[in-house]
Amino acid sequence: MKKSFFSGLGLVSLAAVGNAQAFSKNDLLTDLNYLNEVVATCHTSNLNPAFENRIPGLIDRVAAADKAAYSYVEFDQQIRTALALTGCYHTVIDPAKLPVIAMENPNFPYKVWTDGEVVYAMAKIMDSPDIPDPGFPARINAVNGLPVADFLAGLLVFQSADGPQMTKGIRLFNKYGSLLLGQYFEQDNLFTIETENGTVTAGHMPRVQDYGFQRTLPRIKPVPVVDRGKLQLFEVEGMPDALYLRITSFQYPGGEGAHSRIIKEVLERHAGHLIIDIRENGGGKGRNAVDLLQYFIREEFSSTDVVPNFKRGKYLGFSMARLGLGFWEAVHLFKGRKTENGRSYRHRCKPHAKGYTGRLYVLVNGQTGSTSTILASYLKYKTDAVLIGEETGGGETGANAGSFARIKLPVSGIGIRFPLVRIGHDLDIPPNHHGVVPAVGVRYSPEDILAGKDLELEKALQLIGG
């Protein structure tokens, strides 16, 4: 069986031996009820006072539906919808344990883009005379007679966020929507696509290398003045007192040395304005984000880890049942204090001696999550940084992370990754269950996307005065 592109994203999941395999309603309810029981008894989201488990409502809707059988795509969507209802960025289908469903020609014929409500055909997925030009961008009203409103929501839950916000799902759709639509309509040999400009038809298309849309960074010089791989510091054309720091991930070694080198460069250049770009940054090592924060927050701050005392052994496998601890549990075994919820450990962080006190502008979007949301959240509430973009996929007042266990659903065999530690952001705000909402929001149009605009960076430069 050929390896599918989806397997790397965790976008194909079911233990189906054939694409036409059907599951009964009882199969789906069995898996959903099992998942609900695990979430209700073991999930670290239960330590967030603002969390509400909404999976029972989904179970009721499935039970009441006049539908006896589910295809593998429909089954997959229901499980992913349930995972989205956990409101946890890291509770996801585990691609490492999933067989792959092969698709020789997996693509919808167009690159697509959505704002969460409307879907547009933006460009041909490949240069082919077999793909008609509907006039780009063209709003898609229906595919094979099915209105967009009937299937879009199910395609925006392939990975969940820390809360009900759909910004992460929208971002993923805008990168891989052609693949998602190709999988959804796999049983149809031909696409009949109703657009605002008329109806066109085309077949499934082969794999391609590039699915997304590239943005152009306005006024950012092409060669970084400091290049530490996932951290790059750039000059801004025409703005000698401004610098742009791009951080694509916090998963890198030698963070303290890299941060020291970057801040030294910023201070030596007397940069009064620093733009920090953590869009599409899905996290990494927490200590890297904390060390960087110590250059920007000029007072002591803290975060709190809680290793819950849930009785997990029935669900989370031999190691958790018999040993009762993973990596983070081992680290905290002799630290912290016992509480009603579990063993709690508070990290206290002091500012670095030489810190940055200029103006900060932080660019965020729906794929800003996990460790990168620690940075965004603390900068929002502990400094005068201006956040620009859209609500993050990661949580504002905490996250479920640390070490991870796996469960396997009893009927489908779907593997799901479960976080075992609750990381709380010690901020002077009540606990909530949503992302970090920036002070300055941006909203793209399809024309902006086709033009390669970067509205977040443009807004930052405008605020600086360029």
C-alpha positions in Angstrom: 0.0 0.0 0.0 1.4 3.4 -1.0 2.2 5.9 1.7 -0.3 8.8 1.6 0.7 12.5 2.1 -2.1 12.6 4.7 -0.2 10.2 7.0 2.5 12.7 7.8 -0.2 15.2 8.8 -2.3 12.7 10.7 -5.1 13.5 8.3 -5.9 9.8 7.4 -6.8 7.6 10.2 -9.2 4.7 10.1 -8.0 1.1 10.3 -9.9 0.4 7.1 -8.8 -2.3 4.8 -10.6 -0.8 1.9 -11.8 2.7 1.1 -15.4 1.5 0.8 -15.5 -0.1 4.2 -18.6 1.0 6.2 -19.0 1.3 10.0 -22.4 0.9 11.7 -23.9 3.6 13.9 -23.3 1.2 16.9 -19.6 1.1 15.9 -19.3 4.8 16.0 -21.3 5.1 19.3 -19.0 2.5 20.9 -15.9 4.5 20.0 -17.4 7.8 20.9 -18.6 6.6 24.3 -15.2 5.1 25.0 -13.5 8.3 24.1 -15.9 10.3 26.2 -15.2 8.1 29.2 -11.5 8.6 28.9 -11.8 12.3 28.5 -14.2 12.6 31.5 -11.9 10.6 33.8 -8.4 11.1 32.5 -8.0 14.3 30.5 -5.9 17.1 31.8 -8.4 19.6 30.5 -10.5 18.7 33.5 -8.0 20.7 35.6 -9.1 23.9 33.8 -12.1 25.4 35.6 -13.3 26.8 32.3 -13.4 23.5 30.5 -16.7 21.8 29.6 -16.7 18.4 28.0 -19.1 18.6 25.1 -18.7 15.1 23.7 -21.9 13.9 25.3 -23.9 16.3 23.1 -22.2 14.9 20.0 -23.1 11.3 21.1 -26.7 12.3 21.5 -26.8 13.8 18.0 -25.3 10.7 16.5 -27.7 8.5 18.4 -30.7 10.6 17.2 -29.5 10.8 13.5 -31.4 8.8 10.9 -28.2 7.2 9.6 -27.3 3.5 10.0 -23.9 3.3 8.4 -20.8 5.6 8.1 -18.1 5.5 5.5 -14.5 5.7 6.7 -14.4 9.5 5.9 -17.6 10.1 7.8 -16.4 8.0 10.7 -13.1 9.9 10.7 -14.9 13.2 10.8 -17.0 12.3 13.7 -14.0 11.2 15.8 -12.1 14.4 14.9 -15.2 16.4 15.8 -15.2 14.7 19.2 -11.4 15.5 19.6 -12.1 19.1 18.8 -14.7 19.2 21.5 -11.9 18.4 24.0 -10.5 21.8 23.3 -7.0 20.5 23.5 -4.3 21.5 21.0 -2.4 18.2 21.7 -5.2 15.7 21.8 -4.9 14.4 18.2 -5.1 11.3 16.2 -1.7 9.6 16.4 -0.4 9.1 12.8 2.4 6.8 13.9 -0.1 4.1 14.7 -2.4 4.4 11.6 -2.5 2.4 8.4 -2.5 4.4 5.3 -5.3 4.7 2.8 -3.8 5.0 -0.7 -5.1 7.5 -3.2 -3.5 7.4 -6.6 -4.9 10.8 -7.5 -5.8 12.5 -4.2 -6.3 16.1 -5.2 -9.3 18.4 -5.8 -8.5 20.2 -9.1 -8.0 23.6 -7.4 -6.1 25.2 -4.6 -8.7 26.4 -2.2 -9.0 29.0 0.5 -11.6 29.7 3.2 -12.3 32.4 5.8 -14.3 29.7 7.7 -17.6 30.4 6.0 -16.9 30.7 2.3 -14.6 28.6 0.1 -12.9 29.9 -3.0 -11.2 28.2 -5.9 -7.9 30.2 -6.0 -5.8 28.6 -8.7 -5.4 25.3 -10.6 -3.7 22.6 -8.5 -1.4 22.0 -11.5 -1.0 23.3 -15.0 -3.3 21.0 -16.9 -5.7 21.6 -19.8 -8.1 19.2 -18.1 -8.7 21.8 -15.4 -11.0 24.6 -16.5 -10.5 28.2 -15.4 -13.6 29.4 -13.6 -12.1 32.9 -13.1 -10.0 33.2 -10.0 -10.8 33.7 -7.2 -14.2 32.0 -7.7 -16.5 31.4 -4.8 -17.5 27.7 -4.7 -21.2 27.2 -3.9 -21.4 23.4 -4.1 -19.5 20.3 -5.1 -21.3 17.4 -6.7 -24.6 18.9 -5.6 -23.5 19.2 -2.0 -23.6 22.8 -0.7 -20.3 24.0 0.9 -22.1 24.7 4.2 -22.9 21.0 4.4 -19.3 19.8 4.4 -17.0 22.6 5.3 -17.3 22.4 9.1 -16.3 18.7 9.0 -13.1 19.6 7.2 -12.1 22.2 9.7 -11.6 19.8 12.6 -8.7 17.7 11.5 -6.7 19.0 14.4 -8.1 20.6 17.5 -7.2 23.8 19.3 -7.1 24.9 23.0 -10.7 26.0 23.0 -13.6 26.2 20.5 -11.9 28.6 18.1 -11.5 27.4 14.5 -8.5 29.4 13.5 -6.2 26.4 13.6 -8.5 24.3 11.4 -8.9 27.1 9.0 -5.2 27.5 8.7 -4.7 23.8 8.0 -7.5 23.8 5.4 -5.9 26.8 3.6 -2.7 24.7 3.3 -4.1 21.3 2.5 -7.7 21.9 1.4 -7.2 20.3 -2.0 -6.2 17.1 -0.3 -9.0 17.3 2.2 -11.6 17.8 -0.5 -10.0 15.0 -2.6 -10.4 12.6 0.3 -13.9 13.7 1.2 -15.1 13.2 -2.4 -12.9 10.2 -3.1 -15.9 7.9 -4.1 -16.8 10.3 -6.9 -14.8 10.0 -10.2 -15.7 13.5 -11.4 -16.1 16.8 -9.6 -19.0 19.0 -10.7 -18.2 22.4 -9.1 -20.8 25.1 -8.9 -19.1 28.5 -8.6 -20.3 32.1 -8.7 -19.1 32.3 -12.3 -20.8 29.1 -13.5 -20.4 25.3 -13.3 -17.2 23.4 -14.2 -16.2 19.8 -14.2 -12.8 18.1 -13.6 -11.4 14.8 -12.3 -9.1 13.9 -9.4 -5.6 15.2 -9.9 -2.2 13.7 -9.0 0.0 14.7 -6.1 1.9 18.0 -6.2 4.6 19.5 -4.1 3.1 22.8 -3.2 -0.4 23.2 -1.8 -0.2 26.5 0.1 0.1 30.2 -0.8 3.3 32.2 -0.3 3.3 35.5 1.5 5.7 38.3 0.6 7.4 39.9 3.6 7.3 43.6 2.9 10.6 45.5 3.6 12.3 42.6 5.3 15.9 42.3 4.0 16.5 38.9 2.5 19.7 38.0 4.5 19.5 37.6 8.3 21.9 39.5 10.4 21.7 36.5 12.9 20.9 33.1 11.7 20.4 30.3 14.2 18.2 28.0 12.1 14.7 28.3 13.5 15.6 31.8 14.9 16.5 34.4 12.3 16.9 38.1 12.9 16.5 40.5 10.0 16.9 44.2 9.2 13.9 46.2 8.0 14.4 48.3 4.9 14.3 52.0 5.6 13.9 51.4 9.4 17.3 51.4 11.1 15.6 51.3 14.6 13.5 48.2 13.8 14.3 44.5 13.6 12.3 41.4 12.6 12.8 38.2 14.5 11.2 35.1 13.0 10.9 32.0 15.1 9.5 29.0 13.2 9.7 26.5 16.2 11.0 26.4 19.7 12.4 22.9 19.2 16.1 23.6 19.0 19.2 23.0 21.0 21.4 25.7 22.6 18.5 28.1 23.2 20.2 30.2 25.9 23.2 30.9 23.7 21.1 31.6 20.6 18.8 34.0 22.6 21.8 35.8 24.1 23.3 36.3 20.7 20.1 37.7 19.2 19.4 40.1 22.1 23.0 41.3 22.1 22.6 42.2 18.4 19.3 43.9 19.1 20.8 46.0 21.9 23.9 46.9 20.1 21.9 48.2 17.2 19.8 50.3 19.6 16.6 48.9 18.0 13.6 50.7 19.5 11.2 48.3 17.8 11.3 44.5 17.6 8.8 42.5 15.6 8.5 38.8 16.8 6.9 36.5 14.3 5.6 33.2 15.7 2.9 32.5 13.1 2.8 28.8 12.1 4.9 28.1 15.2 3.4 25.0 16.8 5.6 25.0 19.8 8.7 23.0 21.0 10.8 23.2 24.2 9.1 25.2 26.9 12.4 26.2 28.4 13.4 28.0 25.2 10.3 30.2 25.3 10.7 30.9 29.0 14.4 31.8 28.5 13.5 34.2 25.8 10.7 35.7 27.9 13.3 36.5 30.6 14.8 39.1 28.2 11.4 40.9 27.8 9.6 40.6 31.1 11.4 42.8 33.7 9.9 41.2 36.8 9.7 37.8 38.3 7.1 35.5 36.7 6.0 31.9 37.0 4.2 29.0 35.6 2.7 25.9 37.3 2.8 22.3 36.1 0.3 19.8 37.6 0.7 16.1 37.1 -2.9 14.9 37.8 -3.7 12.1 40.2 -6.2 10.6 37.7 -6.4 6.8 37.8 -5.3 6.3 34.2 -4.2 2.7 34.0 -7.4 1.3 32.6 -7.0 3.4 29.5 -3.5 4.7 29.0 -1.5 1.6 28.6 0.9 -0.6 30.5 3.6 2.0 31.3 1.1 4.4 32.8 -0.9 1.7 34.6 2.1 -0.1 36.2 4.7 2.6 36.5 2.3 5.5 36.8 4.7 8.0 35.4 6.2 9.2 32.2 9.1 11.6 31.6 7.5 14.7 33.2 6.1 12.6 36.0 9.6 11.3 36.7 11.0 14.8 36.7 8.4 16.0 39.2 8.3 12.9 41.3 10.4 14.4 44.1 9.6 18.1 43.4 6.6 20.3 44.1 3.9 19.5 46.5 0.9 17.3 46.6 -2.5 19.0 46.0 -6.1 17.9 45.6 -5.6 17.7 41.8 -2.1 16.0 41.8 1.5 16.9 42.3 2.1 20.6 41.5 5.3 22.3 40.7 5.8 26.0 40.3 8.6 27.4 38.0 9.9 30.8 39.1 11.7 32.9 36.5 13.7 36.0 37.0 14.6 38.6 34.3 18.0 38.3 32.6 20.3 41.1 33.7 20.5 42.7 30.2 17.0 42.8 28.8 15.1 44.5 26.0 12.9 47.4 26.9 11.9 48.7 23.5 8.5 48.3 21.7 7.5 44.7 20.9 5.1 43.6 18.1 4.1 40.0 18.1 2.6 38.3 15.0 0.3 35.4 15.7 -2.3 33.2 14.0 -4.3 30.0 14.4 -1.2 27.8 14.1 0.5 29.6 17.0 0.2 27.0 19.7 1.7 25.1 22.6 5.0 26.6 23.7 4.6 29.6 21.3 1.4 30.5 23.0 3.3 30.7 26.3 5.4 33.4 24.7 2.3 35.2 23.2 0.3 35.0 26.4 3.0 36.3 28.8 4.1 39.1 26.4 0.4 40.2 26.1 -0.1 40.4 29.9 3.4 41.0 31.3 4.7 43.6 28.8 3.3 46.4 26.6 3.7 44.2 23.5 1.2 44.7 20.7 -0.2 41.4 19.4 -1.3 41.4 15.8 -3.1 38.7 13.8 -5.8 36.3 14.8 -6.8 34.2 17.8 -4.1 31.6 18.5 -4.8 27.9 18.4 -3.0 27.5 21.7 -4.6 28.4 25.0 -4.3 31.8 26.7 -4.2 30.6 30.3 -2.7 27.2 29.9 -2.1 24.1 27.9 -2.1 20.3 28.2 1.4 19.0 27.3 4.5 17.5 28.9 4.6 13.8 28.3 2.0 11.9 26.3 0.2 8.6 26.5 -1.8 6.8 23.8 -5.3 5.2 23.7 -6.8 3.0 21.0 -10.5 3.2 20.2 -12.0 -0.3 20.5 -13.8 -0.7 17.2 -11.9 1.4 14.7 -8.5 1.0 16.2 -7.8 4.7 15.9 -4.9 5.8 18.1 -5.2 9.1 20.0 -2.4 10.9 21.7 -3.3 12.2 25.2 -1.2 14.8 27.1 -0.5 14.0 30.8 0.5 17.4 32.3 -1.4 20.6 32.8 0.7 23.7 32.3 -0.8 26.7 33.8 0.1 30.3 32.9 0.3 32.3 36.1 -1.3 35.5 34.8 -3.5 38.0 36.5 -6.6 36.9 34.6 -9.3 34.3 35.4 -8.8 30.8 33.8 -10.4 30.6 30.4 -10.7 28.1 27.5 -9.8 30.0 24.4 -6.7 31.3 22.5 -4.8 34.5 22.8 -6.8 37.2 21.1 -4.6 39.9 19.6 -5.2 43.6 20.2 -5.0 44.2 16.5 -6.9 41.8 14.3 -6.5 41.3 10.6 -8.9 39.8 8.0 -7.7 38.6 4.6 -9.7 38.6 1.4 -9.0 36.0 -1.4 -7.5 38.8 -3.4 -5.0 39.5 -0.6 -4.0 35.9 -0.6 -3.5 35.8 -4.4 -1.4 39.0 -4.1 0.8 37.4 -1.5 0.1 40.1 1.0 1.3 39.9 4.6 -1.3 42.0 6.5 0.1 41.2 10.0 3.6 42.5 9.1 2.2 45.4 7.2 0.2 46.4 10.2 3.3 46.2 12.5 5.3 48.4 10.1 2.4 50.8 10.0 2.3 51.0 13.8 6.1 51.6 13.9 5.6 54.5 11.5 6.8 53.2 8.2 
